[in-house]
Amino acid sequence: MQRHSPFARLVATGCVFLVGTLLLPAGLAAEPAPKTSSMRDAVKVVAERHATSLTTSRSTLQASEPDLQSGSFFKTPAGVAVLVAFGVGVGYALYSASNDRIRSSGR
Amino acid sequence: MVRRLTITLAALLLSVGTLASAQTQTGTITGTVVDAQGQVLPGVSVVLTGRTGSSTQFTDGTGVFRFVGLQPGTYTVRAELQGFRPYERANVAVSIGATVQLRLTLEVGALQETVQVVAEAIAVDTTTTATDNKISQDLLFAMPISRTNAAVNMLNYSPGVNSGSAFGGSANSANALLLDGVDTRDPEGGTAWTFFNYNIIEEVQVGGLGQSAEYGGFTGAVINTITKSGSNRYSSLFEHRYSNKSLSGNNISSSVKSQNPTLSSSKVDSLKDYTVQLGGPIRRDKMFFFGSVQRYAIKQDPDGPRTIRTEVSPRFNTKLTFQPTSNDSLTGTFQYDQYNQTGRTGLGGVANTTDARTVEQDSPEFIWNGQYRKILGSSSFFEAKYTGYWGYFDLDPITPLPARLNDDGSYSGGAGYSAKYDRLRNQLNASLNRYVQAGGTHNFKFGVEIERSKIRNRFAYTDGLFFYDVGGQPYLAYSYSYDVEGRNKRQTVYAQDQWTIGGRFTANLGVRYDGIGGEGSDGREYYSTNSVSPRLGLAIDLTGRGNSVLRAYYGQLYGGAVFTSWSRAVPGIGDYVIYEVFPGNRLVEIDRISGASKYVVDDDIDHPRSDEFNVAFEQQLARGWKASATYIRRESKNFVNSVLINGQWSPVAFTNPKTNQAMTIYRWANRASIEQRFLITNVDTVNYAGAGTGEATRDYNGVMLVLNKGYSNRWQAQVSYVYSKTTGTVASGAFSDVSSSQFETPNQVLINRDGRVPLDRPHEFKLFAGYQIPKIEVALNGYFRALSGTTYTPFNRVSSSRFNWTSSIDVQLEEQGSYRNDKLALLDLRLEKVFNVGVHRFGIYADLENVFNSGTVITRNARFPSVSISGNSVAFGNATAVTSARQGTVGLRWSF
């Protein structure tokens, strides 16, 4: 998925929030304010922190499975074995498709 | 890895009544973020991380977030807000059509102190009225599930479905088979056409009850199969399965053999089935690939006199996924496969087919699917799909000689025929999902479907003739052939709303329009129906805590577009010519029946449908336990059949040969004064002049109890019991709703026809269970089912002259369903030992189907007093088929 810049994300979020607020049904808009810091502050802070949190979660994933996230996996012995096994499997199936085919007369 | 797998399995194990409501291929995660006091928190950052990247939203003014258009799989949800400890919920499983509802509670604290939670495996959806069974790839991976035809076999593992008949619906032909969201059935009669590799399945949804308006084209069940895709992580699977004759049992007892000497156990001489798969990123977060290749080869010694049947099926699958932005997804899939088969039966069927009398089958196929998905923020998404396939199957005899029926009932010569069946199917689907807040939460969906299919069937006797021999010499010969063609046209529009009011009441409202037409090769429209089907459902969260729900549903379900309903009306059938055969094979024509169609289709015909009403209660009992009880009623209507136009009937006495009591049969009274012509029409009520009024009915009533136990303490299970009753005058065999000649005379309508239909099984018990054996760490998974036998009714084949009719008629001698076949109890097991090396999983497993080698008689001869099978006289009530014998299969697989 595309990762937007923090600024773009902030602007987009702000727009969505603004439009959403305008379109909010009157009954919902009249709800009491939540017991937290102001909405604007919350959005701003979280938006600024967001890229960091994404990076953190992504690097966690990479740390646990380093081989399977990039093409370098196929340079490892396991990766080579995968390519060989896959190639053999595809090759034999292609051979089978050609040689085991029952060809109907009149086609 | 085994444990992870089994836990996931537990989460998805055929969980009846789990979250289900909306789109055919995707799911939704929605939720509310609150603080410790339960106050909603707006502006919270919610990050969803899946296999193909991450996506972020902020909660709205009511603390609600929503991710729509999600591919099935597991996700991690992380919520953050300044001043609160981040909350992370892992392993959130999204299934097809599921709406996962979360309530995330943020506690005051530092951002560094993340609260991590693993999602609850068993959950109750309090908003849907659908009852679905989700079968994940993990389940398919673990259970000893039959693989011969993945699309169809999945169905029979579900509660309420047996022998392809779902909740009293017609066997096989009444079920919609969706592949990546689009129906791929044979447009001729609605049975399975596309066969695919079992291992390409990501998840299967078997939807039967309470379906929303987007689901149509079925009066039984819907099987919705989603195929695997590539992701940011390279993944692969290599599997090889093997079996041979030494792993095949023989379950024909001497007593059964004495009843029917032609019976024998089918044996697998050799099975060699391998799959190689590879998927991963082409460009991270942007483009992904998935490729799968299978070669399935089996050699069998089948039932009956045949000694060999072979099948070699190479199958190639590719899928490319392109995500230009986080909100756009383009997918293209392609399959090419062949189904090369030898040993298929000749004229006379299984019991009369020797090796020399078989045909071989050539059937290549291309399947394509392109789709585009656009996510329009947190409240809407749009999907467009285009799917089609092209294929044919040709049957050619291996011995190019005409078939000969001998006067003792046996057959000789060659298979006796050749045939060619061509298919082309195209379908376009487009839909828009939109969530709206107005007097509650609405989840609207609007969709359009357009289907165009082409069918061509050709058949001819070998050398144009079929012989009837007397005393080993040809006596009569017949010639017959056809070349018929038709096109199905379907336009569908639907709208539905899942409207949640006050958090506890959800109304599921929908309406669907299907316009179905049939056009012959002459450009004439033969069939035209317009159907509007309402779907009304209500779900009530009884406690307000999301653990107990009461559901009610009423819906009208219309079948799919099929050629077979009107195919008898199109031109293309050759004359049926009868010859007397003289020495030197000199033929002298003695009768000729014109092939010109005698059938016309009623202009006011209505499409077959089933009306469904169900009430369900579902309760989460404790952590990991869930139970449900459902009452189901289905009533079939608009049966399509044919009736004699202007026919008059006169009752005549007939002595029941089984009871020696007098009974009445009906003779065609005005044969001399009218032409034999038939009207293809709805036969719900038919007035037979001089005989009485007949009705086409089939009603299903059932109670379904299901108990799920999620994985804990090394075991998990699902147990179900269904008590049902299917009664009526029309059986639930394939095509019974859409095409039959049963109503052409009153003799198969008014005489002993109302009763338990053949596929009625009052008692059904099914158990899936898995246990992880400690110390040796071997997974033991099993599937046990115990079913009532199907019914059968004694009949006598009465010659045409008794009825003044053009052919003999089978007259039932007792009330329909008066006899029942044996109860069935079968156990299948899988033992698997797994070795984990880093991320690599190596498994070795053994499957044992029919562990106890049960030889239950599943069908008996219903013809009274006897029938001739391969020259052997088989008396009424004697066995004609037994269940498949024990079969062992071993497998090796490597995956990561």
Interface residues (C-beta under 8 A of the other chain):
Chain A: M1 Q2 R3 R9 T13 V16 F17 G20 T21 L24 P25 L28 A29 E31 P34 K35 T36 S37 M39 D41 A42 V43 V45 V46 A47 R49 H50 S53 L54 S57 R58 E65 D67 L68 Q69 F73 A78 V82 A85 F86 V88 G89 V90 Y92 A93 L94 S96 A97 D100 R101 I102 R103 S104 S105 G106 R107
Chain B: D35 Q37 Q39 V40 L41 P42 G43 V44 S45 V47 T49 T52 G53 S54 S55 T56 F58 D60 G61 T62 G63 T76 R78 E80 L81 Q82 G83 P86 L111 N232 R233 Y234 S235 S236 F238 Y274 T275 V276 Q277 L278 G280 R284 D285 K286 G291 V293 Q294 R295 A297 V312 P314 R315 F316 Q323 P324 T325 S326 Q338 N340 Q341 T342 E360 Q361 D362 P364 G377 Y392 D394 D396 K420 Q437 A438 G838 V839 H840 F896
